[in-house]
Amino acid sequence: MSINLILLIILVPVVLFGMAGVFGLILLKMLQGNSRDHSAVEDETRMIQEIYNSLSGMEKRIESLETIIIEKEGEHDE
């Protein structure tokens, strides 16, 4: 038997068992993640909504600043 065949015979099961273990851990983590209490989920949802609202406000301010800059550049060009 060649070394390559021996390595193949050893590595394939190790890789397969490793992949099965990783998928098992991911599945376990997903199942545990669903058992979080509702208050934590509500807090996270509220925080995400606040971030979204803040970003919307920031977008409006940036648009206003862009308008001011464009108007000032137009005044300098004339």
Secondary structure, DSSP 8 states (H G I E B T S, - for coil): --HHHHHHHHHHHHHHHHHHHHHHHHHHHHHHHTT--HHHHHHHHHHHHHHHHHHHHHHHHHHHHHHHHHHHHHHHH-
